[in-house]
Every structure is written in structure tokens, then in C-alpha cells.
């Protein structure tokens, strides 16, 4: 009980000290200038990025700066670099965990430029986003009304005072692309026909290390509770090799290298027996490499994570998503008009209660406590069977 009380007392003092130490007057005042703030995760960026082109069209004579999360910098540079004149990249993990003086250095850097307008499209703003927004020097600041999922109601009310305009936000849980569309239609004051689709526009920088048909098993996710077990992935991988003669690519982030090695060890004897190739690329690919891998593959089996959004928006490979209910309605399932070859394998509790979808969407819109490993490999295998049986008819 003492720790929360101490935190409540100390937080405003620390924040005040940071504000004082980070204070600096803008050295540059840019006329006709906009800064866009977007520091959330890769999936958030992928469902927002299409609106950068709308801002560019609407403000064609303005200088546009993007403050973004360095985690998705390679995707921005590949798909969207023509839309902004300048970028400031924030390593969000370091900003929140490193020494205060580094945080102050970043804030002082951000404060050195004065803008005409700050656009902050984030619906569920968090402490990092709110801190950066409050230190940006802009004559006008606009954001959606949003929610208080990542901030206490008291903090959200306090941070919302920095904005000159808060646009209306529907109270219903809606798919995140449409949430962004809602905000940008208010900002630009017109209906938009924006498409979220991604288009690869040059050859891959590295050769795809296997032949078709192949499946990508994406084993990573941003949190442990969103990661399906390696043994379950192994069972699905074995099934794909034995029954469909698929070669297998194992993908994931750097943190998944050990798990990738474990999955390789389990599947290697089966691959040898079936005469299929098996390649472990966990921690070895860039995000753009991953885009080419899933684009050219036959099937992606993945946790609900950035790989799924990449694949869905590229609109090629069949996607099977193992899903414990996290962000239900916001990031999953994909609306059919955006992506049709998309098959979520739901936690049994969600399947049994799907008639209560709207209620469950509100319960699991931000975090699910359901155990992802309650989803059995047979559920995924049955979905794959249904997909390929349907395709053969």
C-alpha cells in the first residue's frame, strides 16, 4: 500500500524536475509546419500509415515532421518516406527505462522547433505519448478524444488540457484502421476513401531461402501471454510438412532466437524424413525482409502480432492467427472488406461465447487474461484442413 502512495507523491515532483531541466526556447520557428506524433507499436503504425498520404495531400505546401517509434522506422523508410520532410525517431524502450538525463536530452531536442500544428492521432494515449506531446512547441494541438485505458482518468484529463482541439471519438469498439479514419476525417473535414493496402515496389534485398510451397511460422509476440507454445507450433509445422509437403520458415524477433532453435531441433528430423527444407530465420530478418517472406509464402501461422498486419495488408498469403482475445475488435478480426484470406483461431471461451461478441470486444479490447495455450494444435490444423479442402473444390 505504501508504494502506490509514494509513487503518487513522487511522480509529480519528478515530472516537474524533468520539465524544468528540459526547458528550452524554440531555436527555429517553422512557418507552415506540422508535426505528427506516433510512438506506439508496429501494428498501430501499419493501421495508421495510409493517412500520411492524406495529410501530405491536404497540406501540400507545409513542412511535415514525423516523430515515430524507431521499431517501425524500416517500414516507414520503405513504404512512406515521401510523405514527410523530416523524422525524429524515439527508441521507446530506452526512453522509458534509461537514465533521466537521456530523457531530458530527447525532450530538449524536440522542444527546439516551433510548429504551427501538432497532430496526435493516438486514441489510447499513454505516458510516453502524453509526455512528448506536452513538450512539443506548437501553436495548435489536435488529438482524438480517445480513452483512458493507458492513463488514469485524472492524468488523461490533465494531459488533454494541452490540446486546442479534441475531435469526437465513437464510444464503440471499432477496428483500428477505422478508428484512425474517424480521426483524420474530423481533422481534414471530409470523408476519406483511404486504402490500408501495402505494395512492395522493389525486389527483396535477400533471396528467399526456400522454394514454394512454404509456410511461415511466426513464433514471436510483444508479450509472453500472447505467445503460443513452441510445442504447439511444432505440431502444426510437422502436419504441414507431412500432409501438404510445405517447406517451413521459422520467423521471429531477436528475442525469439532461443525458441527458434528449439523449434528447429524438434522439426529437423521430420523435415529430413519428409524431404522438406526447414530454415530458422528468427532474429535474422528485417521487417522489410519479413514482408517479402510472407508475401511470397503460401501460409502464415502466427501469434497476433506485427507479422499478421504486414501479411494482411499485403493481401496475398493465407493467414492463420492464434489468438487469446487480446485487443478483440480493435486489431482482430480483420474486416472482410480489408482482408478475406484471414482465419483467426480463437480461444475456446471466445468461440463458445461468440454470440456475445460486442460484450467480449469491450472486455478484451485492451488486454485478455485467457491462456493462449488453451488453444490446441488440432484447432489450427482443422482450420488449415478447411482452407485447403475449400480451395480444392
N, C-alpha and C positions, 0 to 999 in steps of 0.2 A: 504493500500500500504506500510505503514511503517513497519508492522510486517514481511512480507516476506524479506524486505531488512535487517532488524535487524537479522532475522534468518540466512540469508546468511552470514552476518558478524560474528555472534557469533558461528555458528556451527563449523567452522574450529578451533576457539580458544578453545572451549570446547573439541573437539576431540583431539587437541594437548595436553591439560592438562591431559586428560584420558590416552593418550599414555605414557606420562611422568610418571604419578603416577602408571601405571600398568607395567612399565618396570621391568623386572627381567631376569637374565640369566637362561637358562635351567639348572636344577639341575641333570636331568637324560638325557643321550643321548642313545636312544634305537637303536641298530643295527637291520637291517631287520624289520623295523616298519612302519606301515601305520596308518594314522588317517583318518576316513571318517566323513565328516561334513554333517548333515542332520537335520535341525532345523525347517522345515516347518510343515504343519498340518497333521492330521491323514490320510486323503485321499491321500496326497502326499506320505506318508510313505508306505501305502498299495500298491501303484503302483510302488514303488521302491524296496521294501524289498526283492523280489525274487533274486535280483542281489547281495545281500550279500553272497549268496552261491557261486556265480561265482567268486567273489573276493577271498573267502576262498580257493576255488579250485586252482585258479591261483597263489595265494601267500600262499601256504600251510605251508611254514616254517617261515612266518612272524608273528610278534605280531600285532594284529589289534585292534585299539581303535575306538569306535563309539562315536561321540558327537551328541546327539539327543535331541529331544523335549520331555520333561517329560510327555506331554499329551499322547503320544503313548507308553510309557515305558511298560505298562502291555501287550500290543500286542507283542512287541519285546521279552519280557521275556517268553511269552507263545510259540510263533512261531519260533523265530530266535536266541535265546540266544547262540546257539552252534557255531555261525559264528564269533563272536568277543571275544577277550580275556579280554577286559575292556570297560566300558561305562562311559561317563561323561554326566549327564543329566542336561539340561538347562530348567528352567521354563521361557519360552519365554515372557510370560506376565509380570512377575516380573522383568526380565532383562530390559525390555523397559520402565517400569513405576516406579520402585523403586529407592531409593537413589543412587547417583553416586558411593558412596563407596562400595556398594554391587556389582555393575557392575565391579568396579576395582578389587574386590576380586576374582570374577569369571575369569576375564581376566588373573590375575596373576597366578591363579591355572592352567589355560590352557597353559600358557607360560612356565611352569616349566619343560616340557618334550620336548625333541628334537626328531623329527621323520625323517625318510627318505623321506616319501611321504605323502602329503595331497591329498585326493580325495574328491572333492566337486561336486556332481552330479547335483546340483540345477540349473535348466535352467533360472528361473526368480528369480535371487538372490535379496535379499532385504538388508536393512541397517544392520539388526541383523546378517544375514549370512555373509555379507561383513566384518563387524567388527570382528567377530570371526575368519574368515579366515585370516585376516591381522595380527592377534595376535598369530596364531599358528606357532610354530617354526618347519619348515620342509625344507629339502634341495631342494625338488621339490614339486611344487603345480600344480595340474591339475583340470580343470573345463571345461564345455562346453562353447562355445562362448556365448550362451544364448541370452537374450533380455534385454531391458531397461525398462520393464513395471513397476518394483518396485523401480528402481533407475533412477535418471536423467541421460541422456547420458553423461554429464560431470563427474558425480560421478562414473558411471559404468566404464568409460574409466580409471579413476584414480585407482579404486579398481582392475581392470583387470590387472594392471601392476604387481601385487604381484604374478601372476601365471607364471610358467615357460612354461606351455603348455595350450593353449585353443583349444579344439577339435572343428571341424566344426559342425554347427547346421543348419539343413534344415530350410529355411525361412517359409515353410508352417506350418499351424496349424495342429498338429498331436496329436493323443490320448496319454495321459501322460505316459502310460506304454511303448509305442513305443519310446517316447522321451528319457526315461531312457535307453532303449535298444540301441538306437543310440549312446548315450554317452559311455556305457560300451563296446560296440563293438569297438569303437575307442580306449578306454583305454586298452582293452585286445588284440586288434588287431586280432580279429577273429569273424566270425558270431556266434550268440548265438541262441539256441533253448529254451530259458528260459520260463517257465510257471509261470504266476502270481497266480495260484490257491492256496488257503489256505486249510489246512487239520486239522480238530480237532482231537487231539490224546489222549485225556483222558476224563473221564466223567465230566459233569458240577459240579461246586462246590456248586451250589444251585439248588434245584428242580424247574422245570418249573411249575409255579403256575396255570396252566390250562390244559385242555385236548384238543386234536385236534377235529375238525378243529379250528385253531385260526389264527387271523390276528394281526400283529404288526402295530400299528400306531406310527410312529416316528415323533414327533412334533417339535424337535429341529433343529437348524442350527446355523452356526457361526455368522450370522448377521441377523438383523430383516428383511431386504429386501429379504431374502431368505426363510422366514418362512411363510407358508400358514396359513390362519386364523384358529383358533380353531373351529369356527362355521362351516367352510367348512369340517374340519376333522370329526366333529360330524355328519354331514350329511352322509358322506361316512361310518363311523362306524355304524350308525343306519341301513343303507342299508345292510351292510354285516351281521348284526345280524338278520334282518328281512327276508332277501331273501336267505341267504346261511347258516344260523344257526352257524355263526362263533362266537366263543368266542373272546374277544378283550383284547390285552395287549397294554397299553399306555406306550411308552418309550421316553426318552429324557435325557438331562443332568441335572445337579443341577439347572441351571438357568431356567429350564422348569417346575419346581415343581408347581408353581402357575398355569401355563397353563394346566398342567396335572390334577390338582384339578378341574379346570373349566370344562375341557372336561369330567372328571368323573361325575361331577354334571349333565351335560347335558345328558349323555348316561345312567346313572344309572336307571332311570325309564324305558327306552326302554329295557335294559338288563333284568330287572325284568319281564317285560311284555312278552319278548321272551323266558325267561327261560335260558338265556346265562350268562356266567360269564364275569365279567369286572374287570380288575386289573390294577391299576395305579402304574407303576414302574418308573416314571420319576424321575431322580436323585438318583435312588436306585440300579442301576446295574453298574458293572464294564464293561469295553469293552469286556472282555472275556465272561462274563455273556451274554452280548448282542449278541455276536457271536453265542452262543448256542441257544438263543431265536429265532433269525432269521433263523438259520439253521434248526430248528425243526418245524418252523411255516409253514402255508400254503400260506400266502400272507404278503408282506410288502408294506405298503403305507407310503411314506416318502418324506420329502423335499430332495433336492440333497445335501447329507451330508455324514459323515463317515459311517453311518449305511448302506447306499446304497452300498458303496465299500466293506464293510465286507460281505454283503449278496451276492453281485455279484461274489466275488472271492471264496466264499464257494460253490457256484453253486448248490443251492437247491431250496429255496423258489422263488416263482414268485414275481417279483419286479415291483411296480408301482411308478414312480418318478414324483413328482410335480415340475415343472421346469420353471424358469423365463428367462432362456437363459444365466445365468452366466457360464463362462468357456466353452461355446459351442465349441465342437470339441476337447477340452483338457481332460475333465473329463466326458463328456456326449456327445452323447450316447456311450454305450459300444459296441465295435465291436462284431459282431455275433460270430466270432471265439473264443472270450474270454467268452461271456455270452449271451445266447439266450433268456432265460425267463425274459426279461428285457424290460419294457414298459414305455418310457418317455411320460408324458402328458405335451405337450409343450404349452407355451404361445400362444394365438391366433395369434399374429403378426408373430411369427416364423412359425406356421402352414401355414398361408396364404402366406408366402414368402419362403417356404422350397426349392423351385427351386433355390433360391439364397443362398443355404447352405454355399458354400465356402466364399462368401462375408460376410454372417452373422457370420460365425466362426471367421473371423478376427475382426469384430465389437464387438462381445460378448465374445471373448476368455478370457478376464480377468475380466470384470465386466459388468453386464447388469443393465440398468435402467428401464426395464419393470416391471410393478407391478404384482407380483406373484398372487395377489388376483383377477386379471382379469381372472384367470383360475377358472372355475366354478366346483362345485362338480359333476355336471352331466357329465362333460368331463371324470373325473376319473371313475365314475360309468359306463359309456359307455364302457370304456376300460376293466373294470372288467367283464362286460357282455360278451364282445367279447372273452376274455380269456376263461371263463368257458363254453361258448357255443361251442367254438372250441375244448375244451378238451372233451366235451361230445360226439362229433361226432366220 
